[in-house]
Amino acid sequence: MKKAIVLIIISLLVTNCEDPIDVDLNTSEPRLVIDASINWFKGTTGNEQSIKLSLTAPFFDNDIPPANGATVVVSDTNGNEYNFFEEGVSGIYRNTTFIPEIDMTYTLTINYNNEIYVASETLKSVVPIDFIEQKDDGGFSGEDIELKAFYTDPVGEENYYFFEFISDIPVIPTLEVYEDRFTNGNQIFGFYTEEDLESGDEVTIRNYGVSERFYEFMFILLQQGSEESGGPFETQPATVRGNCINTTNPDNFPFGYFRVSEVDEVIYTVE
């Protein structure tokens, strides 16, 4: 009899869990999202660059609408101007004549829907990745593969680094930021681990030189998106604003960041 009662309760719980729940979320006017990363990979001319413009969309929408018809220009302190032209209606704007120069300050100007968005950044250099070290007994289980990408920080300089780890397995890229406050002049590493990583998988490792402001922006953004930051009783994340400003209508601020970096890239095959 007790067993029958338990089965009835479980059946009721399962049935109740199958009821659809409609969540009525607040909506707002779309905002411009600026994905403007000028990357100068070591060993290349850096002439080909692209900037992606899109619009915010409701939470449950699968499609991200592009921002079409914008005028996009990047200028430098030497008076050079680089026009970025949209590829079809993709929201991706390209330039093939860009001239990167270390420590040059660049200004991004976007005219979209008769509003002007402006941001400035300085192109930061980066040291090369020295070597990759692999560990096969990492993680809590002692069975995960861990990678360390070692690099040597310059002595007597204030440096900030942005690491990106992209594997050929279907997972979200891992992003990390580092500063040299306590490691100035030493050999240190960017760290990556993924429980599904196996021998033969390829991992693209990129180290970007970034500004202090971008470091702080990304540090806060990564903290808000980490697994440790969630929970039903946690304070809701605040809006993290980048360096792009709407000079026409400041209240209609965009999302995103204009970054200019030298990049070192290594493609590593897991042993």
Secondary structure, DSSP 8 states (H G I E B T S, - for coil): -HHHHHHHHHHHHHHHHTS------------EEEEEEEEEETTS----EEEEEEE---TT-----B--S-EEEEEETTS-EEEEEE-TTSSEEEES-----TT-EEEEEEEETTEEEEEEEE-B----EEEEEEEEEETTTS-EEEEEEEEE--TT---EEEEEEEESSSS--EEEEEE-TTTTTSEEEEEEEETT--TT-EEEEEEEEE-HHHHHHHHHHHHHHSGGG--TTS--------S-EESS-TTS--EEEEEEEEEEEEEEE--
